[in-house]
Amino acid sequence: MKPRKKHYRVNAKQLIDKLEQRGMKGYYCANKEEALKQVMSLLSAGTSVSWGGSMTLEALDIKEKVHQGNYTVYDRAKASSEEEKEKIYHQALNSDYFLTSTNAITKDGKLVNIDGRGNRVAALIYGPKNVIVVAGMNKLTIDEEDARKRVRNEAAPINTQRLEMETPCAITGSCANCTGDSSICSQTVITRLSKPAGRIKVVLVGEQLGY
């Protein structure tokens, strides 16, 4: 086993214990192929499924897999109008399963997220019966402070560059605490516990996924 893979596995084992203490069910998959199988095994046929924007989910090709299955899918990308898209945003909050990633996860098991529109963190907090979080081990941080730095100075700048937005961080590569209309950092949410216990499930992946 390569050193990085071993490092990921060792850290994941400890992290899963911390997640369990916070009411979150944890899983570890060595690669994205295993992660896809794990996520699909958690979905019950005949249920409704939706997701938040996530490059990690894109890497798993999970959306296509869900569309092929026996699920009612709330996918805003399929909307033919802004009105329909808005309706799907609300339907997602009442789904049986909501798939997402996390911007960062601390060694003691907290999920740290900064969101623009707020739909992703809204679903994480309340609404969907089950939330499945998929995260590459590259998102593991020492503590909350380290997690915030990661999101503000790595995840957010890369995402604004990907979206070709003209935010200060897209230009300089680091957070400037901007408050303009183009800012993607509207809501900061720290998830300490899953209420009810077991609602949030975290699938850790031994690869670098997402930003």
Buried (B, 14 or more C-beta within 10 A) or exposed (E): EEEEBEBBBEBBEEBBEBBBEBBBBBBBBBEBEBBBEBBEEBBEEEBBBBBBBBBBBEBBEBBEBBEEBEBEBBBBEEBEEEEEBEBBBEBBBBBBBBBBBBBBBBBBBBBBBBBBEEBBBBBBBEBBEBBBBBBBBBBBBEEBEBBBBBBBBBBBBBBBBEEEBEBBBBEEEEBBEBEEEEBBBEBBBEBBBBEEEEBBBBBBBBBEBBB
